[in-house]
Amino acid sequence: MGNAQKKPHSRGDGGPHTDTSNSHHGPWRGKGGTSDKYKVPEESKEKVANGSSKRGSTASAQGDKGTTGGEKAKETVNLDTPCGALPPHLSRLKNEGNLLFKNGQFADALEKYSQAIQGYTDSGMDSPEDLCILYSNRAACYLKDGNSQDCIQDCTRALELQPFSLKPLLRRAMAYETLERYRKAYVDYKTVLQIDISVQAAHDSVNRITRLLIEQDGPEWREKLPDIPLVPLSAQQHRREDPPTPGCSQQVLQPAGPAGCRTSQQVLQARAEKASRDAERRAEVRFTALKQEGNDFVKKGQYQEALGKYAECLKLKPKECAIYTNRALCYLKLQRFGEAKQDCDAALELEPDNKKAFFRRALANKGLQDYLACSSDLQEVLQLDPNVQEAEKELEEVTVLLRQSLSSATQDKPRKTVAITEVDGEEAMTEAPNSESSCTGDNISINLKPSGAYEFGQSLNAARCCGNTAACAKLLTSTEPELLPQYLSNQLDGHTISFIVKALDSHLLEKKPDLAYRHLDQLHTADRFRVALMMLEKDERRYVTQLFERLSAVESAEFTKDDVQNLANKYI
């Protein structure tokens, strides 16, 4: 091997050569040597940027210059040589790019690789390894032409397809170094050395960049580095390629050292991991196909057939939320509301804010005539996205159905018979009201200090019957907000909510806005609140909106505008 070139490469020249052939463009050639610092095995040449095959004879290129005679030798290259899983026309484009790269025609080679990448995309094929090589080869062209930014992008794409692929990592490191992004270059070079510790150019670059980073960042330069990824054993080439240790099985390649005998397990583990990745890839392809078939059946109205496809999808991916919502739609179309609800429940466990799952569960609850649950789900949809017009229309319709349901239940409920006993004389005595415990107006007496839910209800009903919002405000002022849900209990209705809102808006908001906020914060936790809220008329809803608009304009140390907005979402 020749000596490595140790001086830093200059800006804009693409960095050290990154192609790994035996031509005069080979990487990391010593000043007087003829060998590469990083030798690509002969059988791997098909995968490098300028790889070629000696099979066939349809084109020729100049070979390496000899180190002694300098005479040119002819090398025959078959441009139709198969390349991995690529179809023939893409294989030819890649081979043409390799030949052009080898001859130093980097711009023309880049065009060939770009055409191959576009053809790969248009074909819809699934071969990440081949696409990774194409991106890596094009990155080598960018690097040769001094386009470091595009080189980095292509290398990153290649590494997304094949993580810990050595050549894209090395080329990206060189591009980063050219752009003086030394921290990222350092990380990539260190990753390269985890994959193959014998890459001398990476060692030289790490030493060079370390000195630069110490000058730039001082003694704490390591703390400013990005995280260096840990390369799995299955990707470490030096562990796979070293000769076996004496005494170990010759059937499995072993690294030197005391741990050599244990790497048979590591190789088996690597094979198992690869088999697992292949299985996952096949499962992903099948899942996508099944999902598309199910969607196509839905478009045709063949919901029963779509159910079968979605069921197969869930066997492959049991935690795919979209499949549950899609299958729920099929169940809804087939009027199997219970099963639709179950699928929506499963979807919401996976994605608690999935508005499609909420909406379809609302329709399932509507089909099950659970109008209250339907209303609740529709409100969740509108809270997540107020612009869903379908949810608004459904909410209006289900509100009518809910009122009819409650009205019918009230009419069907049998009335209790109450015995009436006549009283002679004036046995029934009433306690004389006083200014501290009652409020008199319009011939009514209201107890302002109720001792329990019954007395509170009596006082509230008395004030509501005569429309005395001032008396209601005084009653609320003398009542702890935390007791309000308990006092209202299950007697809450739409008229009561509307009356309390008017009292708060007319009398408490200006004088005691904090108390008004606290009452509203407790009122929505009362039993039957959601049902009662559905019973509000249009004008009554306008009063609620007006109250929160005025409350949001109040400056208070007890609550913020965001608090008011969040609370308003419970009412509006």
TARADA-V553341 format. One record per residue. RES is the residue in one letter. SS is DSSP state (a for helix, b for strand, c for the rest). OMEGA is omega in radians with two decimals (NA if undefined). Layout:
# TARADA-V553341
RES/SS/OMEGA
RES/SS/OMEGA
This chain:
# TARADA-V553341
M/c/3.10
G/c/3.12
N/c/-3.14
A/c/3.09
Q/c/-2.93
K/c/-3.10
K/c/-3.13
P/c/3.10
H/c/-3.05
S/c/3.12
R/c/2.98
G/c/-3.13
D/c/3.09
G/c/3.11
G/c/3.09
P/c/-3.13
H/c/-3.06
T/c/3.11
D/c/-2.97
T/c/3.13
S/c/3.07
N/c/-3.13
S/c/-3.12
H/c/3.06
H/c/-3.08
G/c/-3.04
P/c/2.95
W/c/3.12
R/c/3.06
G/c/-3.05
K/c/3.13
G/c/-3.06
G/c/-3.10
T/c/-3.07
S/c/3.08
D/c/3.03
K/c/3.08
Y/c/-3.03
K/c/3.05
V/c/3.13
P/c/-3.07
E/a/-3.08
E/a/-3.12
S/a/-3.04
K/a/-3.12
E/a/-3.03
K/a/-3.09
V/c/-3.00
A/c/-3.08
N/c/-3.13
G/c/3.11
S/c/3.13
S/c/3.14
K/c/3.12
R/c/3.09
G/c/3.14
S/c/3.08
T/c/3.10
A/b/3.13
S/b/3.12
A/b/3.12
Q/b/3.11
G/c/3.12
D/c/2.97
K/c/3.09
G/c/-3.10
T/c/-3.11
T/c/-3.03
G/c/-3.13
G/c/-3.13
E/c/-3.13
K/c/3.10
A/c/3.13
K/b/3.09
E/b/-3.11
T/b/-3.11
V/b/3.08
N/c/-3.09
L/c/3.13
D/c/3.11
T/c/3.12
P/c/3.11
C/c/3.10
G/c/-3.13
A/c/-3.11
L/c/3.06
P/c/-3.02
P/a/-3.06
H/a/3.09
L/a/3.07
S/a/-3.13
R/a/3.11
L/a/3.14
K/a/-3.14
N/a/3.09
E/a/3.09
G/a/3.12
N/a/-3.11
L/a/3.12
L/a/3.11
F/a/-3.11
K/a/3.14
N/c/3.09
G/c/3.12
Q/c/-2.96
F/a/3.13
A/a/3.12
D/a/3.10
A/a/3.12
L/a/-3.14
E/a/3.13
K/a/3.14
Y/a/3.12
S/a/3.10
Q/a/3.12
A/a/3.12
I/a/3.13
Q/a/3.11
G/a/3.08
Y/a/-3.12
T/a/-3.11
D/a/-3.08
S/a/-3.13
G/c/-3.12
M/c/-3.09
D/c/3.11
S/c/-3.06
P/a/-3.11
E/a/-3.13
D/a/3.13
L/a/3.09
C/a/-3.13
I/a/3.14
L/a/3.11
Y/a/-3.14
S/a/3.11
N/a/3.12
R/a/3.08
A/a/3.10
A/a/3.10
C/a/3.12
Y/a/-3.11
L/a/3.11
K/a/-3.11
D/c/3.10
G/c/3.12
N/c/-3.03
S/a/-3.09
Q/a/3.11
D/a/3.06
C/a/3.14
I/a/-3.13
Q/a/-3.13
D/a/3.10
C/a/3.12
T/a/3.08
R/a/3.14
A/a/-3.12
L/a/3.04
E/a/3.13
L/a/-3.11
Q/c/-3.12
P/c/3.10
F/c/2.98
S/c/-2.92
L/a/-3.02
K/a/3.08
P/a/3.10
L/a/-3.10
L/a/3.14
R/a/3.10
R/a/3.10
A/a/-3.14
M/a/3.12
A/a/3.09
Y/a/-3.13
E/a/3.11
T/a/3.13
L/c/-3.13
E/c/3.02
R/c/-2.89
Y/a/-3.11
R/a/3.13
K/a/3.10
A/a/-3.14
Y/a/-3.12
V/a/-3.13
D/a/3.11
Y/a/3.13
K/a/3.09
T/a/3.08
V/a/-3.11
L/a/3.01
Q/a/-3.13
I/a/3.14
D/c/-3.05
I/c/-3.07
S/c/-3.13
V/c/-3.04
Q/a/-3.13
A/a/3.11
A/a/3.08
H/a/-3.12
D/a/-3.11
S/a/3.11
V/a/3.13
N/a/-3.12
R/a/-3.10
I/a/3.10
T/a/3.12
R/a/3.13
L/a/-3.13
L/a/3.09
I/a/3.09
E/a/-3.06
Q/a/-2.99
D/a/3.12
G/a/-3.05
P/a/-3.10
E/a/-3.05
W/a/-3.12
R/a/-3.11
E/a/-3.12
K/a/-3.14
L/c/2.93
P/c/3.11
D/c/3.07
I/c/-3.08
P/c/3.09
L/c/-3.09
V/c/3.11
P/c/-3.11
L/a/-3.10
S/a/-3.13
A/a/-3.10
Q/c/-3.03
Q/a/-3.10
H/a/3.10
R/a/-3.10
R/a/-2.92
E/a/-3.13
D/c/3.14
P/c/-3.08
P/c/3.09
T/c/3.12
P/c/3.13
G/c/3.13
C/c/-3.13
S/c/-3.12
Q/c/-3.09
Q/c/-3.11
V/c/3.13
L/c/-3.07
Q/c/2.99
P/c/3.08
A/c/3.09
G/c/-3.07
P/a/-3.09
A/a/-3.05
G/a/-3.08
C/a/-3.09
R/a/-3.03
T/a/3.03
S/a/3.07
Q/a/-3.14
Q/a/3.11
V/a/3.10
L/a/3.11
Q/a/3.12
A/a/3.11
R/a/3.12
A/a/3.12
E/a/3.12
K/a/3.11
A/a/3.13
S/a/3.11
R/a/3.11
D/a/3.12
A/a/3.12
E/a/3.14
R/a/3.11
R/a/3.13
A/a/3.13
E/a/3.12
V/a/-3.14
R/a/3.12
F/a/-3.13
T/a/-3.14
A/a/-3.14
L/a/3.13
K/a/3.13
Q/a/3.10
E/a/3.10
G/a/3.12
N/a/3.12
D/a/3.09
F/a/3.12
V/a/3.14
K/a/3.13
K/c/-3.12
G/c/3.14
Q/c/-2.97
Y/a/3.14
Q/a/3.11
E/a/3.13
A/a/3.12
L/a/-3.14
G/a/-3.14
K/a/-3.14
Y/a/3.09
A/a/3.09
E/a/3.09
C/a/-3.10
L/a/3.04
K/a/3.13
L/a/-3.14
K/c/-3.06
P/c/-3.12
K/c/3.11
E/c/-3.02
C/a/-3.07
A/a/-3.14
I/a/3.11
Y/a/3.13
T/a/3.09
N/a/-3.14
R/a/3.08
A/a/3.10
L/a/3.12
C/a/3.11
Y/a/3.12
L/a/-3.13
K/a/3.13
L/c/3.12
Q/c/3.04
R/c/-2.92
F/a/-3.14
G/a/3.13
E/a/3.07
A/a/3.13
K/a/3.13
Q/a/3.13
D/a/3.10
C/a/3.07
D/a/3.14
A/a/3.13
A/a/-3.12
L/a/3.01
E/a/3.13
L/a/3.14
E/c/-3.04
P/c/-3.12
D/c/-3.12
N/c/-3.05
K/a/3.10
K/a/3.11
A/a/3.10
F/a/-3.08
F/a/-3.11
R/a/3.04
R/a/3.06
A/a/3.12
L/a/3.09
A/a/3.11
N/a/3.08
K/a/3.10
G/a/3.09
L/c/-3.14
Q/c/3.01
D/c/-2.98
Y/a/3.12
L/a/3.10
A/a/3.09
C/a/3.13
S/a/-3.14
S/a/3.14
D/a/3.12
L/a/3.08
Q/a/3.07
E/a/3.11
V/a/-3.09
L/a/3.07
Q/a/3.09
L/a/-3.13
D/c/-3.09
P/c/-3.05
N/c/-3.14
V/c/-3.07
Q/a/3.12
E/a/3.13
A/a/3.12
E/a/-3.14
K/a/3.12
E/a/-3.13
L/a/3.09
E/a/-3.11
E/a/-3.09
V/a/3.06
T/a/3.09
V/a/3.14
L/a/3.13
L/a/3.11
R/a/3.13
Q/a/3.14
S/a/-3.14
L/a/3.13
S/a/3.13
S/a/3.14
A/a/3.14
T/a/-3.13
Q/a/-3.12
D/a/-3.09
K/c/-3.10
P/c/3.13
R/c/3.09
K/c/3.09
T/c/-3.12
V/c/3.13
A/c/3.14
I/c/-3.13
T/c/3.13
E/c/-3.11
V/c/3.11
D/c/3.06
G/c/-3.09
E/c/3.14
E/c/-3.13
A/c/-3.12
M/c/3.09
T/c/-3.14
E/c/-3.13
A/c/-3.13
P/c/3.03
N/c/-3.01
S/c/-3.09
E/c/-3.02
S/c/-3.09
S/b/3.10
C/b/-3.07
T/b/3.09
G/b/-3.14
D/c/3.07
N/c/3.05
I/b/3.11
S/b/-3.06
I/b/3.10
N/b/-3.09
L/c/3.12
K/c/-3.11
P/c/-3.12
S/c/-3.12
G/c/-3.06
A/a/-3.09
Y/a/-3.12
E/a/3.09
F/a/3.12
G/a/3.11
Q/a/-3.11
S/a/-3.13
L/a/3.13
N/a/3.13
A/a/3.12
A/a/-3.09
R/a/-3.10
C/a/-3.14
C/c/3.10
G/c/-3.07
N/c/-3.12
T/a/3.11
A/a/3.11
A/a/3.09
C/a/3.13
A/a/3.11
K/a/3.11
L/a/3.13
L/a/3.12
T/a/-3.10
S/c/-3.11
T/c/3.08
E/c/-3.11
P/a/-3.13
E/a/-3.14
L/a/-3.03
L/a/3.12
P/a/-3.13
Q/a/-3.13
Y/a/-3.14
L/a/3.07
S/a/-3.11
N/a/3.12
Q/a/-3.07
L/c/3.05
D/c/-3.07
G/a/-3.13
H/a/3.13
T/a/3.09
I/a/-3.12
S/a/-3.12
F/a/3.13
I/a/3.12
V/a/3.12
K/a/3.13
A/a/3.12
L/a/-3.10
D/a/-3.02
S/a/-2.95
H/a/-3.04
L/a/-2.98
L/c/-3.10
E/c/-3.06
K/c/-3.07
K/c/-3.10
P/a/3.13
D/a/3.13
L/a/3.12
A/a/3.12
Y/a/-3.11
R/a/3.11
H/a/3.11
L/a/3.14
D/a/3.13
Q/a/-3.05
L/a/-3.06
H/c/3.11
T/c/-3.12
A/c/3.06
D/c/3.09
R/c/-3.11
F/a/-3.11
R/a/3.13
V/a/-3.12
A/a/-3.12
L/a/3.12
M/a/-3.07
M/c/-3.12
L/c/3.05
E/c/-3.08
K/a/3.14
D/a/3.14
E/a/3.07
R/a/3.11
R/a/3.08
Y/a/3.14
V/a/3.12
T/a/3.14
Q/a/3.13
L/a/-3.11
F/a/3.06
E/a/3.13
R/a/-3.12
L/a/-3.13
S/a/3.13
A/c/-3.10
V/c/3.04
E/c/-3.08
S/c/3.06
A/c/-3.08
E/c/-3.11
F/c/3.14
T/c/3.09
K/a/3.10
D/a/3.10
D/a/3.14
V/a/-3.13
Q/a/3.12
N/a/3.12
L/a/3.14
A/a/3.13
N/a/3.10
K/a/-3.05
Y/a/-2.98
I/c/NA
